[in-house]
Structures are given as C-alpha cells and as structure tokens.
Amino acid sequence: MPENDVNDAAASDTANDELAATRRERDELLDRLLRMTAEFDNYRKRTERERRELAQAAGVDVIRELLPVLDDFERALATRPDGKSADATESYRRGVELIHRRTMELLRKRGVEPFDTVGQDFDPMWHEAVASEPANGHRDGEITAEMSRGYRIGDRLLRPAQVKVARA
C-alpha cells in the first residue's frame, strides 16, 4: 500500500475515533440534561405539593381556632333575650361583646389588624368608596363614615375598608 493511502487510512481512523468520542460525549451530555430536567420537574412538583399542604394546614389551624368562637355564637343565638328585662338584654350584649373580643384576639394572634379610616384621606389602595356626601365641614376626599372595617396583615391588605367620602 502506498504511504499516502496508509496516512489517509490512519487519518480516517483517527477522525472516526474522534467522531465516535464526540458522539459518546454528546449522548452523555444529552442523558445528563434529560436527568437534570426530570429532577427539576420532580423538585418543582414536590415544592408545589408541599406549598399546598402547608397552606391547607394553616387553614385547618385557623378553622380550629374559630370553632370555639362559632360555639359561642351558637350559644348566644340559643339564649336570645326576651326583650322584657334590661338585665337580660345587657347580659346578652356583654356575651356578644365577649365573642367579638375573642374573635379580635384570635385575628391579632394571626397578625390581622383593623385600620382606622374616619377622618383620613381616601386612598384607593386601602379604601373602597361605597357612598359620597357633600363635604359640609369636611375636606374634599375625607372619609366621613365607615360601612365595614378594613383589615391588614403587616403592610398587606386583606380587605379594603368600605367608606363614605366627602365631596366638594
């Protein structure tokens, strides 16, 4: 065999070996990529499942804490005052106030706080205007009455306050 043919054959063998090595490396990298993609997908699914379970557990805790308050309401509704006795009416009122205090304590324990609105300037981020009235003695945009309280956890709004706003 001529020397050129031997060199060409050796070069061809070397190129084939390099090509085969490159293909093996490509296949290994592709396999690693597929495994990492599957691992990431499993991680994503697991963390989403854990997040849902944690949220559900937190909800169960809140509901468990609310059940005694619900029991108090049911007892209060079962013993409505007859309206004839001022003492019975006052006792009923004190019971309802106690239930309200218990509910507010439970909410505060969870970080929930009501916020003041009357006399403040209307802020659409925190308030929902449900009515307006002439500004007799009030600034334009001042909140004059609160229909339902607004609540927040820290700086996060849970529910905007429904308010009446003075208009010029």
C-alpha positions in Angstrom: 0.0 0.0 0.0 1.4 3.4 -0.8 2.4 5.7 2.0 -0.4 8.2 1.2 -3.0 5.5 1.5 -1.7 4.5 4.9 -1.6 8.1 6.1 -5.2 8.6 4.7 -6.4 5.4 6.4 -4.7 6.4 9.7 -6.2 9.9 9.5 -9.6 8.4 8.7 -9.4 6.0 11.7 -8.4 9.0 13.9 -11.3 11.1 12.6 -13.7 8.2 13.1 -12.4 7.7 16.6 -12.8 11.4 17.4 -16.3 11.4 15.8 -17.3 8.4 17.9 -15.9 10.0 21.1 -17.7 13.2 20.3 -21.0 11.3 19.7 -20.5 9.5 23.1 -19.8 12.8 24.8 -22.9 14.3 23.2 -25.0 11.3 24.2 -23.7 11.5 27.8 -24.5 15.3 27.9 -27.9 14.7 26.5 -28.6 12.0 29.1 -27.4 14.3 31.9 -29.6 17.1 30.5 -32.6 14.8 30.5 -31.9 13.6 34.0 -31.5 17.1 35.3 -34.7 18.2 33.6 -36.6 15.3 35.2 -35.0 16.1 38.6 -36.0 19.7 38.3 -39.6 18.8 37.3 -39.8 16.5 40.3 -38.5 19.2 42.6 -41.0 21.7 41.2 -43.9 19.3 41.7 -42.7 18.4 45.2 -42.4 22.0 46.3 -45.8 22.9 44.8 -47.4 19.9 46.7 -45.6 21.0 49.9 -46.8 24.6 49.5 -50.4 23.4 49.0 -50.2 21.1 52.1 -48.7 23.9 54.2 -51.5 26.3 53.1 -54.1 23.7 53.9 -52.6 23.0 57.3 -52.6 26.7 58.1 -56.2 26.9 57.1 -57.1 24.0 59.3 -55.3 25.7 62.2 -57.3 28.9 61.7 -60.6 27.0 61.4 -59.8 25.0 64.6 -59.3 28.3 66.4 -62.5 29.7 65.1 -64.7 26.8 66.1 -64.9 27.9 69.8 -66.0 31.3 68.6 -68.6 29.7 66.5 -69.8 27.7 69.5 -70.1 31.0 71.5 -72.2 32.5 68.7 -74.5 29.4 68.7 -74.9 29.6 72.5 -75.7 33.3 72.2 -78.3 32.7 69.5 -79.9 29.9 71.5 -80.4 32.2 74.5 -81.7 35.4 72.9 -83.1 37.8 75.5 -86.9 38.2 75.6 -86.6 42.0 75.5 -88.6 42.4 78.7 -85.7 42.5 81.1 -83.0 45.2 80.9 -80.6 42.8 82.7 -81.2 40.0 80.2 -80.6 42.5 77.3 -77.4 43.8 79.0 -76.2 40.2 79.7 -76.8 39.3 76.1 -74.9 42.4 74.9 -71.9 41.5 77.2 -71.9 38.0 75.7 -71.8 39.3 72.2 -69.0 41.7 73.2 -67.1 38.8 74.7 -67.4 36.9 71.4 -66.2 39.9 69.5 -63.2 40.4 71.8 -62.3 36.7 71.4 -62.5 36.9 67.6 -60.4 40.0 67.5 -57.8 38.4 69.8 -57.7 35.3 67.5 -57.1 37.6 64.5 -54.4 39.7 66.3 -52.7 36.4 67.2 -52.6 35.7 63.5 -51.2 39.2 62.7 -54.5 40.6 61.4 -55.3 44.2 62.4 -58.1 46.5 61.5 -57.1 50.0 60.4 -58.7 53.4 61.1 -60.4 55.3 58.4 -62.7 58.0 59.6 -61.1 61.4 59.3 -58.4 60.0 56.9 -58.0 61.0 53.3 -59.4 58.5 50.8 -56.7 56.1 49.4 -58.0 53.7 46.8 -55.2 51.2 47.8 -56.8 50.8 51.3 -60.4 52.1 50.9 -63.4 51.3 48.8 -65.8 54.2 48.4 -69.4 52.9 48.5 -71.0 56.3 49.0 -70.3 60.0 49.0 -71.9 63.0 50.6 -71.5 66.8 50.4 -68.4 68.0 52.2 -70.2 70.1 54.9 -67.4 70.8 57.4 -65.1 68.1 55.9 -62.2 68.2 53.4 -62.8 67.0 49.8 -61.8 63.3 49.8 -62.0 62.9 53.6 -63.6 59.7 54.9 -66.7 60.6 56.9 -68.0 57.2 57.8 -67.0 53.6 57.7 -69.5 50.9 56.4 -67.2 48.0 57.1 -63.7 47.8 58.6 -60.6 47.2 56.6 -58.1 44.6 57.7 -54.4 44.0 57.0 -51.6 41.7 57.9 -48.5 43.9 58.4 -48.4 46.1 55.3 -50.5 43.6 53.2 -54.2 44.5 52.6 -56.6 41.7 53.4 -59.8 43.6 52.8 -60.3 47.3 52.0 -62.5 49.4 54.2 -65.8 50.3 52.7 -66.3 54.0 53.4 -68.3 57.1 52.7 -66.3 60.0 51.3 -66.9 63.8 51.4 -67.0 65.5 48.1 -66.8 69.2 47.3 
